[in-house]
Amino acid sequence: MRSEKWAAALWLLQLFCFRCGSCGKILVWPTEYSHWINMEVILDELAQRGHEVTVLTSTASVIIDPSKPSLLNFEVYPVPFTKEDFLTFADKLIKKWVYDLSSLYPWEYGTKMQDTFFETSKFFKKFCESVVLNKKVMKKLKEARYDVVFSDALNLCGELIAEILGIPTVYSLRFTLGNTYEKHCGGLPSPPSYVPVALTELTDKMTFLERVKNMLFFLYFDFWFQHFDVKDWDQFYSDVLGRPTTSCEIMGKAEIWLIRTYWDFEFPRPYLPNFEFVGGLHCKPAKPLPEEMEKFVQSSGEHGIVIFSLGSMVTNLTEEKSNLIAAALAQIPQKVLWRYKGKKPDTLGPNTRIYDWIPQNDLLGHPKTKAFITHGGTNGIYEAIYHGIPMVGVPIFADQPDNIAHMKAKGAAVEVDFHKMTAAEMLNALKTVINNPSYKENAMRLSRIHHDQPVKPLDRAVFWIEFVMRHKGAKHLKPAAHDLTWYQYHSLDVIGFLLACVATVVFIVIKSCLFCCQKLGKTGKKQKRA
């Protein structure tokens, strides 16, 4: 029996290898938390199709656990700090973004946010240095002869490793600050007249003043990016490669950018052939709940349930905030399942149960689920879209305010300000999305759009990674914009030349007219004298 199972497994492996041409070797440069959750789904699928997948992970990794049984291989490299140091840094970063930055004036916010990002960038640069400057690790990677590097574009270094190894890069990305990497390095067109800049919380339908705001953010991030671009990373990349270069130049060599959204989420905008939108690739049909949890859900009767989670990074709240939220939840007739690791609130109602962890996707797919209270992470929002569940958004930091702004614009969510909310506001928001049928209708409309695709997002993501391996890249999809300077891209040299030509013609015409006038004047005087 065992030999028959192994024979079947080998047959399936050969079948997958035949389907993709040949099984390839994929090196992965990941990012922690929700970014890894999204990438891991793709990697598992690639491994199931027979590819050899190796994940570069540090000794300080927070959620990537090489000791767990997996189809993936792990190359663990040492870093000069511990997992506890990483967690402390992440906690400090979140608190600074959530509490400190939110209380600043706009002119202070930009500077402080930039300082925070630089601090974060320097911290993550230590991971990159620990790999590319480790001769033993790099020798092992070179000898392995990988076919492609699959990297999270938010965390620089994957493209540098690919450049050293001489192999193509495929990116996974939601967006970067101000859309800077995808715009400047990937060449993605981003007209500020109707494409909202990241962190503005704007939609594609902007008033005049909103377009002014969008343009100011557009210019600010352009200036910020140029300032950041010439700093440590560029020098580091130049030193490692032994030639003058920039991180953006190396990023621009990426063959495919897999963007973790889709048109059920995004506003219509221009994109390029080597940009693929694969939002919701991690979503799947709901599985049965644990027995105890199912009993609690069923006890809700006709009122149904509400799911509440602020994601994996925000595990604690202030006592005041948790009591405020619990007081609001206690006033609704629905049963509430709340993912929360903090102290049990004094105001917790009998209708609310707290869990360290919840099977979020399975709960959102349960027929009794009426609403989802979410911080606005992309993964959670897509699970809600997949199952057609309206949302109450409580965005906290990073891309979350923008994500909720998208859902509000599409009529599937109500937003509550995390810093200013009262129990009454939370209660009213919940009543609105549960009792107003338009929110459920809009959520179902987005769900139908999401499901109505010719190819599933996960299959599309896997296809393009395999495509890059089969063809040793995807150069035919990359626009010529990568070979142009910024003034050539905007045709400023052509415009300048044409203006110079017009100015020259006008100058010659004016000079000719003046000359003719002078000649005619002199001729007229001579005739009068005669």
C-alpha positions as CSV (number, residue, x, y, z in Angstrom):
1,M,0.0,0.0,0.0
2,R,2.8,2.4,0.9
3,S,4.6,1.7,-2.3
4,E,1.5,2.4,-4.3
5,K,1.1,5.8,-2.5
6,W,4.7,6.7,-3.3
7,A,4.1,5.7,-6.9
8,A,1.0,7.9,-7.1
9,A,2.9,10.8,-5.5
10,L,5.8,10.5,-8.0
11,W,3.3,10.3,-10.9
12,L,1.6,13.5,-9.7
13,L,5.0,15.1,-9.4
14,Q,5.9,14.2,-12.9
15,L,2.5,15.4,-14.1
16,F,3.1,18.8,-12.5
17,C,6.6,19.0,-13.9
18,F,5.3,18.2,-17.4
19,R,2.6,20.9,-17.1
20,C,5.1,23.6,-16.2
21,G,7.7,22.4,-18.7
22,S,10.2,21.4,-16.0
23,C,10.4,21.8,-12.3
24,G,12.3,24.9,-11.3
25,K,14.3,26.1,-8.3
26,I,12.9,29.2,-6.6
27,L,14.6,31.4,-4.0
28,V,12.4,33.5,-1.8
29,W,13.2,36.8,0.0
30,P,10.1,37.2,2.3
31,T,8.7,39.8,4.6
32,E,7.2,39.0,8.0
33,Y,3.6,39.1,9.3
34,S,0.7,39.4,6.7
35,H,3.1,39.7,3.8
36,W,4.5,36.2,4.5
37,I,1.0,34.8,4.9
38,N,0.2,35.9,1.4
39,M,3.5,34.7,-0.1
40,E,3.3,31.3,1.6
41,V,0.1,30.5,-0.2
42,I,1.9,30.9,-3.6
43,L,4.9,29.0,-2.4
44,D,2.9,26.1,-1.2
45,E,1.2,25.9,-4.5
46,L,4.5,26.0,-6.4
47,A,5.9,23.3,-4.1
48,Q,2.8,21.1,-4.8
49,R,3.5,21.5,-8.5
50,G,6.9,20.0,-8.1
51,H,9.1,23.1,-7.8
52,E,11.9,23.3,-5.3
53,V,11.2,26.3,-3.1
54,T,13.9,27.7,-0.7
55,V,13.0,30.5,1.7
56,L,15.8,32.7,3.0
57,T,14.9,33.3,6.7
58,S,16.8,34.8,9.5
59,T,17.5,33.4,13.0
60,A,15.3,36.3,14.3
61,S,12.3,35.5,12.2
62,V,9.0,36.2,14.0
63,I,6.4,34.0,12.1
64,I,8.4,31.9,9.6
65,D,9.2,28.7,11.4
66,P,11.6,26.4,9.6
67,S,11.1,23.6,12.1
68,K,7.4,23.1,11.2
69,P,6.7,20.3,8.7
70,S,6.5,21.9,5.2
71,L,6.9,21.3,1.5
72,L,9.3,24.3,1.6
73,N,13.0,24.3,2.2
74,F,14.6,27.0,4.5
75,E,18.0,28.5,4.3
76,V,18.5,30.1,7.8
77,Y,21.1,32.8,8.0
78,P,22.4,34.5,11.2
79,V,21.6,38.1,12.1
80,P,23.2,40.3,14.8
81,F,20.0,40.4,16.9
82,T,17.4,38.1,18.3
83,K,13.7,37.4,17.7
84,E,13.0,39.3,20.9
85,D,14.9,42.4,19.5
86,F,12.8,42.1,16.3
87,L,9.5,42.0,18.3
88,T,10.6,44.9,20.4
89,F,11.4,47.0,17.3
90,A,8.1,46.1,15.6
91,D,6.2,46.9,18.8
92,K,8.0,50.3,19.1
93,L,7.3,51.0,15.4
94,I,3.6,50.2,15.7
95,K,3.2,52.4,18.8
96,K,5.0,55.3,17.2
97,W,2.9,55.1,14.0
98,V,-0.4,54.5,15.8
99,Y,-0.1,56.9,18.7
100,D,2.7,59.4,18.2
101,L,2.3,60.2,14.5
102,S,-1.5,60.5,14.7
103,S,-1.3,63.4,17.1
104,L,1.0,65.5,15.0
105,Y,0.2,68.4,12.7
106,P,0.4,67.7,8.9
107,W,3.7,69.6,8.5
108,E,5.2,67.6,11.4
109,Y,3.7,64.3,10.3
110,G,5.6,64.2,7.0
111,T,9.0,64.7,8.6
112,K,8.4,62.2,11.5
113,M,7.0,59.6,9.2
114,Q,10.0,59.9,7.0
115,D,12.3,59.5,10.0
116,T,10.3,56.5,11.1
117,F,10.7,54.9,7.6
118,F,14.4,55.7,7.5
119,E,14.8,54.0,10.9
120,T,12.8,51.0,9.7
121,S,14.8,50.8,6.5
122,K,18.1,50.8,8.4
123,F,16.9,48.0,10.6
124,F,15.9,45.8,7.7
125,K,19.1,46.7,5.9
126,K,20.8,44.5,8.6
127,F,19.0,41.5,7.2
128,C,20.3,42.2,3.7
129,E,23.9,42.7,4.9
130,S,23.7,39.5,6.8
131,V,23.1,37.6,3.6
132,V,25.0,39.3,0.8
133,L,28.1,39.9,3.0
134,N,28.0,36.3,4.3
135,K,30.4,34.5,1.9
136,K,29.4,31.1,3.1
137,V,25.7,31.8,2.4
138,M,26.2,33.4,-0.9
139,K,28.5,30.6,-2.1
140,K,25.8,28.1,-1.2
141,L,23.2,30.1,-3.1
142,K,25.4,30.4,-6.2
143,E,26.1,26.6,-6.2
144,A,22.3,25.9,-5.9
145,R,21.7,27.5,-9.4
146,Y,18.3,28.9,-8.8
147,D,16.0,29.9,-11.7
148,V,14.2,32.9,-10.1
149,V,14.0,35.0,-7.0
150,F,10.5,35.7,-5.6
151,S,10.7,38.7,-3.4
152,D,8.5,41.1,-1.5
153,A,9.2,44.5,-3.0
154,L,8.6,46.3,0.3
155,N,11.6,44.7,1.8
156,L,14.7,45.6,-0.3
157,C,17.4,43.0,-1.0
158,G,15.7,40.3,-3.1
159,E,16.6,42.1,-6.3
160,L,20.2,42.5,-5.2
161,I,20.5,38.8,-4.5
162,A,19.0,38.1,-7.9
163,E,21.5,40.5,-9.6
164,I,24.4,38.8,-7.8
165,L,23.1,35.3,-8.9
166,G,22.3,36.5,-12.4
167,I,18.7,35.4,-12.3
168,P,15.4,37.2,-12.8
169,T,13.2,38.6,-10.1
170,V,9.4,38.4,-9.5
171,Y,7.9,40.8,-7.0
172,S,4.9,40.5,-4.6
173,L,3.5,43.9,-3.5
174,R,0.5,45.7,-2.1
175,F,1.9,49.2,-2.5
176,T,4.8,51.3,-1.2
177,L,4.8,54.7,0.4
178,G,3.4,57.2,-2.2
179,N,3.5,54.4,-4.8
180,T,7.2,55.3,-5.1
181,Y,8.8,51.9,-6.0
182,E,6.2,50.8,-8.5
183,K,6.1,54.3,-10.1
184,H,9.8,55.2,-10.2
185,C,11.4,51.7,-10.4
186,G,8.6,49.7,-12.1
187,G,7.5,52.5,-14.4
188,L,3.8,52.2,-13.5
189,P,1.9,55.3,-14.8
190,S,0.2,57.1,-12.0
191,P,-1.5,60.3,-13.2
192,P,-2.3,62.4,-10.0
193,S,-5.4,63.7,-11.6
194,Y,-7.3,60.5,-10.9
195,V,-4.9,58.0,-9.4
196,P,-4.9,58.6,-5.6
197,V,-1.5,58.6,-4.0
198,A,-1.0,56.1,-1.2
199,L,-1.7,57.3,2.3
200,T,-4.1,60.1,1.1
201,E,-7.3,58.1,1.7
202,L,-8.6,59.6,-1.6
203,T,-10.7,57.9,-4.3
204,D,-10.5,58.3,-8.1
205,K,-13.4,60.8,-7.9
206,M,-11.7,63.9,-6.5
207,T,-12.9,67.4,-6.0
208,F,-10.5,70.3,-7.0
209,L,-9.2,70.6,-3.5
210,E,-8.7,66.9,-3.2
211,R,-6.7,66.9,-6.5
212,V,-4.6,69.7,-5.0
213,K,-4.0,67.5,-1.9
214,N,-3.2,64.5,-4.2
215,M,-0.7,66.6,-6.2
216,L,1.0,67.9,-3.0
217,F,1.4,64.3,-1.8
218,F,2.6,63.3,-5.3
219,L,5.3,65.9,-5.3
220,Y,6.2,65.3,-1.7
221,F,6.8,61.6,-2.1
222,D,8.7,62.2,-5.4
223,F,11.0,64.5,-3.5
224,W,11.1,62.2,-0.5
225,F,11.9,59.2,-2.8
226,Q,14.8,61.0,-4.5
227,H,16.2,62.0,-1.1
228,F,15.8,58.4,0.2
229,D,17.1,56.9,-3.1
230,V,20.6,58.5,-2.8
231,K,21.1,57.4,0.8
232,D,22.5,54.2,2.3
233,W,20.9,51.6,0.0
234,D,22.3,53.1,-3.2
235,Q,25.8,53.2,-1.8
236,F,25.4,49.7,-0.4
237,Y,24.2,48.3,-3.8
238,S,27.1,50.0,-5.5
239,D,29.6,48.6,-3.0
240,V,28.3,45.1,-3.3
241,L,28.1,45.0,-7.1
242,G,31.4,46.9,-7.6
243,R,29.9,49.5,-9.9
244,P,27.9,52.7,-9.5
245,T,24.2,51.9,-9.4
246,T,21.0,52.6,-7.5
247,S,18.5,50.3,-5.7
248,C,15.8,51.7,-8.1
249,E,17.8,50.7,-11.2
250,I,18.1,47.1,-9.9
251,M,14.4,47.0,-8.9
252,G,13.5,48.2,-12.4
253,K,14.9,44.9,-13.7
254,A,12.1,42.9,-12.1
255,E,10.3,40.8,-14.7
256,I,6.9,40.6,-13.1
257,W,5.1,42.6,-10.4
258,L,2.3,40.6,-8.7
259,I,0.1,43.3,-7.1
260,R,-2.0,41.9,-4.2
261,T,-5.3,43.6,-5.3
262,Y,-7.7,43.3,-8.1
263,W,-10.4,45.5,-9.8
264,D,-13.0,44.5,-7.1
265,F,-10.7,46.5,-4.8
266,E,-8.8,48.9,-7.0
267,F,-10.1,52.0,-8.8
268,P,-9.6,51.8,-12.6
269,R,-6.1,53.0,-13.5
270,P,-3.4,52.5,-16.2
271,Y,-1.1,49.6,-15.7
272,L,1.7,47.7,-17.6
273,P,2.0,44.3,-19.2
274,N,4.4,43.1,-16.5
275,F,2.0,44.1,-13.7
276,E,-0.5,41.5,-12.7
277,F,-3.3,42.0,-10.1
278,V,-3.7,38.9,-8.0
279,G,-5.7,40.1,-5.0
280,G,-7.5,37.5,-2.9
281,L,-5.2,34.6,-4.0
282,H,-5.2,33.3,-0.4
283,C,-9.0,33.1,-0.2
284,K,-10.8,29.8,-0.1
285,P,-14.2,28.3,0.7
286,A,-15.0,28.1,4.4
287,K,-14.3,24.9,6.4
288,P,-16.4,23.7,9.4
289,L,-15.7,25.5,12.6
290,P,-14.4,23.8,15.8
291,E,-17.3,22.2,17.7
292,E,-17.3,24.6,20.7
293,M,-17.1,27.6,18.4
294,E,-19.9,26.3,16.1
295,K,-22.2,25.9,19.2
296,F,-21.6,29.5,20.1
297,V,-22.3,30.7,16.6
298,Q,-25.5,28.6,16.4
299,S,-26.7,30.1,19.7
300,S,-27.0,33.5,18.0
301,G,-30.3,32.4,16.4
302,E,-31.6,34.7,13.7
303,H,-29.5,37.7,14.7
304,G,-26.3,36.0,13.5
305,I,-22.7,36.9,14.5
306,V,-20.1,39.6,14.1
307,I,-16.4,38.9,13.6
308,F,-13.8,41.3,15.2
309,S,-10.1,41.3,14.5
310,L,-7.4,43.9,14.4
311,G,-4.9,41.6,12.7
312,S,-1.7,39.9,13.8
313,M,0.4,42.9,14.6
314,V,-2.0,44.8,17.0
315,T,-2.6,42.2,19.8
316,N,-3.1,44.7,22.6
317,L,-5.2,47.8,23.3
318,T,-5.2,50.3,26.1
319,E,-7.6,49.4,28.9
320,E,-9.8,52.5,28.0
321,K,-10.0,51.5,24.4
322,S,-10.8,47.9,25.0
323,N,-13.5,48.8,27.5
324,L,-15.0,51.3,25.0
325,I,-15.2,48.7,22.3
326,A,-16.6,46.0,24.6
327,A,-19.3,48.3,25.8
328,A,-20.4,48.9,22.2
329,L,-20.4,45.2,21.3
330,A,-22.4,44.4,24.4
331,Q,-25.3,46.5,23.0
332,I,-25.9,44.6,19.8
333,P,-28.2,41.5,19.6
334,Q,-25.6,39.5,17.5
335,K,-23.0,37.2,19.1
336,V,-19.4,38.5,18.7
337,L,-16.2,36.6,18.3
338,W,-13.3,38.9,19.1
339,R,-9.7,38.0,18.4
340,Y,-7.8,39.7,21.3
341,K,-4.9,38.9,23.5
342,G,-5.1,41.7,26.0
343,K,-6.7,42.0,29.4
344,K,-10.3,41.0,29.5
345,P,-12.4,44.3,29.4
346,D,-14.6,45.0,32.4
347,T,-17.4,46.0,30.1
348,L,-17.4,42.7,28.1
349,G,-21.0,41.6,27.5
350,P,-22.4,38.0,27.6
351,N,-22.8,38.1,23.8
352,T,-19.0,38.5,23.3
353,R,-16.3,35.9,23.4
354,I,-12.6,36.6,23.3
355,Y,-10.2,34.3,21.5
356,D,-6.4,34.3,21.1
357,W,-6.9,33.1,17.5
358,I,-9.9,32.6,15.3
359,P,-10.4,30.8,11.9
360,Q,-11.2,34.1,10.3
361,N,-11.8,32.9,6.8
362,D,-14.1,30.1,8.0
363,L,-16.0,32.5,10.2
364,L,-16.5,35.0,7.4
365,G,-17.8,32.2,5.2
366,H,-20.3,31.1,7.8
367,P,-24.0,31.8,6.8
368,K,-24.7,33.4,10.1
369,T,-22.0,36.1,9.8
370,K,-23.5,39.6,9.4
371,A,-20.5,42.0,9.7
372,F,-16.7,42.1,10.0
373,I,-15.0,44.7,12.2
374,T,-11.5,45.0,10.7
375,H,-8.4,47.1,11.0
376,G,-8.3,47.1,7.2
377,G,-5.5,44.7,6.3
378,T,-5.6,43.6,2.7
379,N,-5.8,39.9,3.5
380,G,-8.8,40.3,5.8
381,I,-10.6,42.7,3.5
382,Y,-10.2,40.2,0.7
383,E,-11.6,37.4,2.8
384,A,-14.6,39.6,3.4
385,I,-15.0,40.4,-0.3
386,Y,-14.6,36.7,-1.1
387,H,-17.5,35.8,1.2
388,G,-19.6,39.0,0.6
389,I,-19.5,40.4,4.2
390,P,-19.9,44.1,4.9
391,M,-17.3,45.8,7.1
392,V,-16.8,48.3,9.9
393,G,-13.3,49.6,9.3
394,V,-11.1,50.7,12.2
395,P,-7.9,51.5,10.3
396,I,-4.8,52.0,12.5
397,F,-1.6,52.5,10.3
398,A,0.2,51.8,7.1
399,D,-2.1,50.9,4.1
400,Q,-5.1,50.3,6.3
401,P,-6.8,53.8,6.0
402,D,-6.4,53.6,2.2
403,N,-7.9,50.1,2.1
404,I,-10.9,51.2,4.1
405,A,-11.3,54.3,1.9
406,H,-11.6,52.0,-1.1
407,M,-14.3,49.9,0.6
408,K,-16.2,53.0,1.7
409,A,-16.1,54.3,-1.8
410,K,-17.5,51.0,-3.1
411,G,-20.3,51.1,-0.5
412,A,-19.2,48.0,1.4
413,A,-17.9,49.6,4.6
414,V,-18.3,52.2,7.3
415,E,-15.3,53.8,8.9
416,V,-14.7,54.5,12.6
417,D,-11.8,56.6,13.7
418,F,-9.6,54.5,16.0
419,H,-8.3,57.5,18.0
420,K,-11.5,59.5,18.4
421,M,-14.2,56.8,18.4
422,T,-16.8,56.5,21.1
423,A,-18.9,53.5,22.1
424,A,-21.9,55.2,20.4
425,E,-20.0,55.6,17.1
426,M,-18.9,52.0,17.1
427,L,-22.5,50.9,17.9
428,N,-24.0,53.1,15.1
429,A,-21.5,51.9,12.6
430,L,-22.3,48.2,13.4
431,K,-26.1,48.9,13.2
432,T,-25.6,50.7,9.9
433,V,-23.8,47.9,8.1
434,I,-26.0,45.2,9.6
435,N,-29.4,46.8,9.2
436,N,-28.9,48.8,6.0
437,P,-29.2,46.2,3.1
438,S,-27.1,48.3,0.7
439,Y,-23.9,47.4,2.5
440,K,-24.6,43.7,2.1
441,E,-25.7,44.2,-1.5
442,N,-22.5,46.0,-2.3
443,A,-20.4,43.4,-0.5
444,M,-22.1,40.7,-2.5
445,R,-21.5,42.7,-5.8
446,L,-17.8,42.9,-5.0
447,S,-17.8,39.2,-4.2
448,R,-19.4,38.4,-7.6
449,I,-16.8,40.5,-9.4
450,H,-14.0,38.7,-7.5
451,H,-15.3,35.2,-8.4
452,D,-16.0,36.1,-12.0
453,Q,-12.4,35.9,-13.3
454,P,-11.2,33.7,-16.2
455,V,-8.3,32.4,-14.1
456,K,-8.1,32.2,-10.3
457,P,-5.7,34.7,-8.7
458,L,-3.5,32.0,-7.2
459,D,-3.2,30.2,-10.6
460,R,-2.4,33.5,-12.3
461,A,0.3,34.3,-9.8
462,V,1.8,30.8,-10.1
463,F,1.6,30.9,-13.9
464,W,3.7,34.1,-14.1
465,I,6.4,32.8,-11.8
466,E,6.6,29.6,-13.9
467,F,6.5,31.8,-17.1
468,V,9.6,33.7,-16.0
469,M,11.4,30.4,-15.2
470,R,10.4,28.9,-18.6
471,H,11.6,31.9,-20.6
472,K,14.4,33.1,-18.4
473,G,12.6,36.3,-17.8
474,A,9.9,38.4,-19.5
475,K,11.8,41.1,-21.2
476,H,9.2,41.4,-24.0
477,L,6.7,42.7,-21.4
478,K,8.9,45.5,-20.0
479,P,8.2,49.0,-21.3
480,A,11.0,51.1,-22.8
481,A,10.4,53.6,-20.1
482,H,13.1,51.8,-18.1
483,D,15.7,53.0,-20.6
484,L,14.7,56.6,-20.5
485,T,15.7,59.4,-18.1
486,W,13.0,61.3,-16.2
487,Y,13.1,64.2,-18.7
488,Q,12.9,61.8,-21.7
489,Y,10.0,59.9,-20.1
490,H,8.0,63.1,-19.8
491,S,9.2,64.2,-23.3
492,L,10.6,67.4,-21.7
493,D,13.6,67.3,-24.1
494,V,11.2,67.0,-27.1
495,I,9.0,69.8,-25.8
496,G,12.1,71.9,-25.2
497,F,13.3,71.3,-28.7
498,L,9.9,72.1,-30.2
499,L,9.6,75.2,-28.2
500,A,13.1,76.2,-29.3
501,C,12.1,75.6,-32.9
502,V,8.9,77.7,-32.5
503,A,10.9,80.4,-30.7
504,T,13.5,80.4,-33.5
505,V,10.8,80.6,-36.2
506,V,9.0,83.4,-34.4
507,F,12.3,85.2,-33.8
508,I,13.2,84.9,-37.5
509,V,9.7,86.0,-38.6
510,I,9.8,89.0,-36.2
511,K,13.3,89.9,-37.3
512,S,12.3,89.6,-41.0
513,C,9.3,91.8,-40.5
514,L,11.3,94.4,-38.6
515,F,13.9,94.3,-41.4
516,C,11.2,94.6,-44.1
517,C,9.6,97.5,-42.2
518,Q,12.9,99.3,-41.9
519,K,13.6,98.8,-45.6
520,L,10.1,100.0,-46.5
521,G,10.6,103.0,-44.2
522,K,13.9,104.0,-45.8
523,T,12.5,103.5,-49.3
524,G,9.5,105.7,-48.4
525,K,11.8,108.5,-47.1
526,K,13.9,108.5,-50.2
527,Q,10.8,108.7,-52.5
528,K,9.5,111.7,-50.5
529,R,12.9,113.5,-50.8
530,A,12.8,112.8,-54.5
